[in-house]
Amino acid sequence: MEQQFREGDFIETKHGLIFDVKGLVHPPNRVIAFIRYYPSKNGERKGKKQSYKKIYSLSKRYEWLKKNFPEYLVYDQVFNEVLCEVPITDIKKHYTPVEELKRIRNKENPDSLESMIMEMASLLKSSARISWNSIGASGSVMVSLHTLNSDIDLVVYGSENCRRVYSAIETLFKDPCCQLKPYSLDELKRLFDFRSKDTLVGFEDFFKTESRKVLQGKFMGRDYFIRFVKDFGEINERYGDVYYKNCGYGKVEAVVVDDSEAIFTPCTYKVEDVKVVEGPKLQPIREIASFRGRFCEQARSGETVLAQGKIEKVVDRRNGNEYFRLLIGNKPSDYMILKS
């Protein structure tokens, strides 16, 4: 069976570079992934054999690859943009969250982060009644580059499992004795300070969307973030089935009519009554989409949003459908906020 890659996985190349895999659809013999850690003598992350530096922002990741490994920056004709794509022949190791959580569960002396990951995963598993094969641990712990302050990064697989976990968290939030809690106002201010380097919105708009999210918060006083990812059997799009054409940058006002895919990474929001406020006046714009977890749970059905990003023409070769979408998350100026 061919190797499959999806959101939440990490890959390590023969050069020792560590990338995080993006999305669910990849070209033959290549993986769409962004550089996350690279070996460096003065790196602040200490691995078993060497030190690494972490690259945070998307723009810095592109800059670093352009300077050091330009061969990984590829113009992708399906997505109509330059993407970070790693040839499968360059991959030395493939890390998966389910295997990582299995390793932590079997470890005799887990450290403080690993213990918290195990406790939170166990709580979600038992509360939502899902199997161990449906939940995993991602992030720095997966490549043993975590620090004492690293976040808890969990991934849940399969639509039904994800919806059960979402519902379980909503219930757990209401239990004052539970260690799983939404962010407080002060914690959201700290999150805003961190995110605002990469997404330029005001605090009031940020608070409106972020304060009601359940996929992020605190567990036992530590930050957590959960990704919901479709199972391989649920991914009905293959590379090349759908083509995306960049039509320019724009701002739209729209009403969300279907938020059922808003909890997944990648996420989509079906929209109607779309007004193009700035940019090319193209119609029909049928959805707002993002490959970034921070844009999950951004709006609910019936709400009016203002969103800014790249307008793309979507051409589905399977059925001949053509429409437009707004893709957000590629630039710091991209956003999606509730219209007051």
C-alpha positions as CSV (number, residue, x, y, z in Angstrom):
1,M,0.0,0.0,0.0
2,E,1.3,3.5,-0.9
3,Q,2.3,5.8,1.9
4,Q,-0.3,8.4,2.7
5,F,0.2,11.8,4.3
6,R,-2.2,14.2,5.9
7,E,-2.6,17.2,8.1
8,G,-0.9,16.7,11.5
9,D,1.9,14.4,10.2
10,F,5.5,15.5,10.3
11,I,8.2,14.4,7.8
12,E,12.0,14.5,8.3
13,T,14.2,14.7,5.2
14,K,17.6,13.1,4.5
15,H,19.1,16.6,5.3
16,G,17.6,16.5,8.8
17,L,14.9,19.1,8.1
18,I,11.5,18.6,9.8
19,F,8.3,19.7,8.0
20,D,4.7,19.7,9.0
21,V,2.3,18.2,6.4
22,K,-0.5,20.5,5.1
23,G,-3.9,19.4,3.8
24,L,-5.1,16.1,2.6
25,V,-4.4,16.2,-1.2
26,H,-0.8,15.8,-2.4
27,P,0.8,15.5,-5.8
28,P,2.2,12.1,-6.9
29,N,5.6,11.4,-5.4
30,R,5.6,14.7,-3.4
31,V,4.2,16.0,-0.1
32,I,2.9,19.5,0.5
33,A,4.6,20.5,3.8
34,F,6.1,23.5,5.5
35,I,9.5,23.7,7.1
36,R,9.2,23.8,10.9
37,Y,12.6,22.9,12.4
38,Y,16.1,22.9,10.9
39,P,19.4,21.7,12.4
40,S,21.4,24.6,14.0
41,K,24.4,24.6,16.4
42,N,22.8,27.5,18.3
43,G,19.2,26.2,18.1
44,E,17.1,26.5,21.2
45,R,15.4,23.1,20.7
46,K,17.6,20.3,21.9
47,G,17.1,17.0,20.1
48,K,18.7,13.6,21.0
49,K,21.7,14.2,18.6
50,Q,21.6,17.9,17.7
51,S,20.0,21.3,18.2
52,Y,17.3,22.8,16.0
53,K,15.7,26.2,15.3
54,K,12.0,26.6,14.9
55,I,10.5,28.8,12.2
56,Y,7.1,30.2,13.2
57,S,5.5,32.4,10.5
58,L,4.5,31.3,7.1
59,S,6.5,34.0,5.3
60,K,9.6,33.2,7.2
61,R,9.3,29.5,6.2
62,Y,9.2,30.5,2.6
63,E,12.1,32.9,3.0
64,W,14.3,30.3,4.7
65,L,13.6,27.6,2.0
66,K,14.2,30.2,-0.8
67,K,17.7,30.9,0.7
68,N,18.6,27.3,1.8
69,F,16.6,24.7,-0.1
70,P,15.0,26.5,-3.1
71,E,14.4,23.1,-4.8
72,Y,11.5,22.5,-2.3
73,L,9.7,25.6,-3.6
74,V,7.7,24.4,-6.5
75,Y,5.1,26.0,-8.8
76,D,2.1,23.8,-8.5
77,Q,-0.2,23.9,-11.5
78,V,-3.2,22.4,-9.7
79,F,-3.1,25.0,-6.9
80,N,-1.7,27.8,-9.2
81,E,0.9,29.0,-6.7
82,V,4.4,28.3,-5.4
83,L,4.2,25.7,-2.6
84,C,6.6,23.9,-0.3
85,E,6.7,20.4,-1.8
86,V,9.0,17.6,-0.6
87,P,9.8,14.7,-2.9
88,I,9.0,11.4,-1.2
89,T,12.5,10.1,-2.2
90,D,13.9,12.8,0.2
91,I,11.9,11.6,3.2
92,K,13.9,9.8,5.8
93,K,11.1,9.4,8.4
94,H,7.4,9.9,8.5
95,Y,5.9,10.8,11.9
96,T,2.2,10.2,12.6
97,P,0.2,11.4,15.6
98,V,-1.5,8.1,16.4
99,E,1.8,6.3,16.6
100,E,3.2,9.1,18.8
101,L,0.4,8.8,21.2
102,K,0.9,5.0,21.3
103,R,4.6,5.6,22.2
104,I,3.7,8.0,25.0
105,R,1.1,5.6,26.4
106,N,3.7,2.8,26.5
107,K,6.5,5.0,28.0
108,E,7.6,4.1,31.5
109,N,8.6,7.6,32.6
110,P,6.8,10.2,30.6
111,D,7.8,13.8,31.2
112,S,5.3,16.5,32.3
113,L,4.1,17.3,28.8
114,E,3.7,13.7,27.8
115,S,1.8,13.0,31.0
116,M,-0.6,15.8,30.3
117,I,-1.0,14.7,26.6
118,M,-1.9,11.2,27.9
119,E,-4.4,12.6,30.4
120,M,-6.2,14.9,28.0
121,A,-6.3,12.2,25.2
122,S,-7.7,9.7,27.8
123,L,-10.3,12.2,28.9
124,L,-11.5,12.9,25.4
125,K,-11.4,9.3,24.4
126,S,-13.6,8.2,27.3
127,S,-15.9,11.2,27.2
128,A,-16.6,10.9,23.4
129,R,-16.3,7.1,23.3
130,I,-13.8,6.9,20.5
131,S,-11.0,4.4,19.9
132,W,-7.3,5.0,20.5
133,N,-6.8,4.7,16.7
134,S,-8.9,7.9,16.3
135,I,-6.7,10.2,18.3
136,G,-3.1,11.2,18.2
137,A,-0.4,13.6,19.5
138,S,1.2,16.1,17.1
139,G,3.5,19.0,17.4
140,S,7.0,19.2,18.8
141,V,6.6,16.2,21.1
142,M,6.3,14.0,18.0
143,V,10.0,14.7,17.1
144,S,11.2,15.0,20.7
145,L,11.9,18.8,20.3
146,H,9.3,20.0,22.9
147,T,10.2,22.3,25.9
148,L,8.8,22.5,29.4
149,N,6.3,25.1,28.1
150,S,5.2,23.4,24.8
151,D,1.5,23.2,24.0
152,I,-0.6,20.1,23.9
153,D,-1.3,19.4,20.2
154,L,-3.9,16.7,19.6
155,V,-5.4,15.4,16.3
156,V,-8.8,13.5,16.0
157,Y,-9.5,11.6,12.9
158,G,-12.9,10.8,11.2
159,S,-15.9,13.1,10.9
160,E,-18.1,11.2,13.3
161,N,-15.3,10.9,15.9
162,C,-14.6,14.6,15.6
163,R,-18.2,15.6,16.1
164,R,-18.4,13.4,19.2
165,V,-15.2,14.9,20.6
166,Y,-16.5,18.5,19.9
167,S,-19.7,17.8,21.7
168,A,-17.8,16.2,24.6
169,I,-15.6,19.3,25.0
170,E,-18.7,21.5,25.1
171,T,-20.1,19.4,27.9
172,L,-16.7,19.3,29.8
173,F,-16.4,23.1,29.6
174,K,-19.6,23.3,31.7
175,D,-18.1,21.2,34.5
176,P,-16.4,23.5,37.0
177,C,-14.3,20.6,38.4
178,C,-12.9,19.7,34.9
179,Q,-9.3,20.7,34.1
180,L,-10.3,21.4,30.5
181,K,-11.3,25.1,30.2
182,P,-11.8,27.8,27.5
183,Y,-9.5,30.7,27.4
184,S,-10.0,33.5,29.9
185,L,-9.9,37.2,28.8
186,D,-6.3,37.5,29.9
187,E,-5.3,34.3,28.1
188,L,-7.0,35.5,24.9
189,K,-5.0,38.8,25.2
190,R,-1.8,36.7,25.3
191,L,-2.9,34.6,22.3
192,F,-3.7,37.8,20.5
193,D,-0.2,39.2,21.1
194,F,1.3,36.0,19.6
195,R,-1.1,35.7,16.7
196,S,-1.1,39.4,15.7
197,K,2.4,39.0,14.2
198,D,0.9,36.7,11.6
199,T,-2.8,37.8,11.3
200,L,-3.6,41.5,11.5
201,V,-7.0,42.1,13.1
202,G,-8.0,44.2,16.1
203,F,-8.5,42.7,19.5
204,E,-12.3,43.3,19.6
205,D,-12.8,41.3,16.4
206,F,-10.3,38.7,17.6
207,F,-12.2,38.3,20.9
208,K,-15.6,37.9,19.2
209,T,-14.5,34.8,17.3
210,E,-11.8,33.2,19.6
211,S,-13.7,33.5,22.9
212,R,-16.3,30.9,21.8
213,K,-13.9,28.3,20.3
214,V,-13.6,24.8,21.9
215,L,-10.7,23.5,19.8
216,Q,-8.3,25.7,21.8
217,G,-8.0,26.5,25.5
218,K,-6.3,25.2,28.6
219,F,-5.9,21.7,30.1
220,M,-4.4,21.6,33.6
221,G,-3.2,25.2,33.0
222,R,-1.4,24.4,29.7
223,D,-2.4,25.6,26.2
224,Y,-3.9,23.0,24.0
225,F,-5.0,23.0,20.3
226,I,-6.9,20.2,18.6
227,R,-7.1,19.5,14.9
228,F,-10.0,17.6,13.4
229,V,-9.0,15.8,10.3
230,K,-11.0,13.6,7.9
231,D,-10.2,9.9,7.6
232,F,-8.5,8.8,4.4
233,G,-11.7,7.0,3.3
234,E,-13.6,10.3,3.5
235,I,-11.2,12.2,1.2
236,N,-12.9,12.0,-2.1
237,E,-10.7,14.5,-3.9
238,R,-7.5,13.3,-5.6
239,Y,-4.7,15.5,-6.8
240,G,-5.8,17.0,-10.2
241,D,-9.5,16.4,-9.8
242,V,-10.0,20.0,-8.9
243,Y,-7.9,23.0,-10.3
244,Y,-7.6,26.3,-8.5
245,K,-6.9,29.6,-10.4
246,N,-5.7,32.7,-8.6
247,C,-8.0,35.6,-9.6
248,G,-6.5,38.3,-7.3
249,Y,-7.0,39.6,-3.8
250,G,-10.3,40.7,-2.4
251,K,-12.6,41.5,0.5
252,V,-16.1,40.2,0.7
253,E,-19.1,40.4,2.9
254,A,-21.2,37.2,3.0
255,V,-23.7,35.2,5.0
256,V,-22.6,31.8,6.2
257,V,-25.2,29.2,5.3
258,D,-23.4,26.0,6.2
259,D,-20.8,25.7,8.9
260,S,-20.7,21.9,9.0
261,E,-17.1,21.8,7.7
262,A,-15.9,24.7,9.9
263,I,-14.4,22.4,12.6
264,F,-12.0,20.5,10.2
265,T,-8.6,21.4,9.0
266,P,-8.8,22.3,6.1
267,C,-12.0,24.2,6.9
268,T,-14.7,25.5,4.6
269,Y,-17.8,27.8,5.0
270,K,-20.5,27.8,2.5
271,V,-21.7,31.3,1.8
272,E,-24.5,33.2,0.1
273,D,-25.5,36.9,-0.4
274,V,-21.9,37.6,-1.2
275,K,-20.9,41.2,-1.9
276,V,-17.4,41.9,-3.2
277,V,-16.3,45.0,-1.2
278,E,-12.8,45.2,-2.7
279,G,-11.1,43.4,-5.5
280,P,-12.3,41.6,-8.7
281,K,-16.1,41.5,-8.9
282,L,-16.4,37.7,-9.5
283,Q,-19.5,35.5,-9.0
284,P,-20.6,33.1,-7.8
285,I,-18.3,33.0,-4.7
286,R,-19.7,30.0,-2.9
287,E,-17.3,29.4,-0.1
288,I,-14.6,30.7,2.2
289,A,-11.8,28.2,2.9
290,S,-8.6,27.9,4.8
291,F,-5.8,25.4,5.3
292,R,-4.9,26.9,8.7
293,G,-6.3,25.6,12.0
294,R,-6.7,29.1,13.4
295,F,-9.5,29.8,11.0
296,C,-11.6,26.8,12.2
297,E,-14.8,27.7,14.2
298,Q,-14.6,31.3,12.9
299,A,-18.3,31.8,12.1
300,R,-21.6,29.9,12.4
301,S,-24.5,29.4,10.1
302,G,-26.7,32.5,9.8
303,E,-23.8,35.0,10.7
304,T,-22.6,37.7,8.4
305,V,-18.8,37.9,8.0
306,L,-16.2,40.2,6.5
307,A,-13.3,38.2,5.0
308,Q,-10.2,39.1,3.0
309,G,-8.0,36.8,1.1
310,K,-7.2,35.3,-2.3
311,I,-10.1,34.9,-4.7
312,E,-9.7,31.6,-6.6
313,K,-11.7,30.1,-9.5
314,V,-12.5,26.4,-8.6
315,V,-12.7,24.1,-11.6
316,D,-14.0,20.6,-10.7
317,R,-13.0,18.2,-13.5
318,R,-15.2,15.4,-12.1
319,N,-18.5,17.1,-12.7
320,G,-17.6,20.2,-14.7
321,N,-18.7,22.6,-11.9
322,E,-17.0,26.0,-11.8
323,Y,-17.3,28.6,-9.1
324,F,-15.2,31.0,-7.0
325,R,-14.0,30.8,-3.4
326,L,-12.1,33.0,-1.0
327,L,-9.0,31.4,0.4
328,I,-7.7,32.8,3.7
329,G,-4.5,32.2,5.7
330,N,-1.7,32.7,3.3
331,K,-0.9,36.4,4.2
332,P,-0.9,38.4,7.5
333,S,-3.5,40.7,5.9
334,D,-6.0,37.7,5.5
335,Y,-8.8,37.6,8.0
336,M,-12.4,36.5,8.6
337,I,-14.4,38.5,11.2
338,L,-18.0,38.8,12.3
339,K,-19.8,41.8,11.0
340,S,-21.1,43.8,13.9
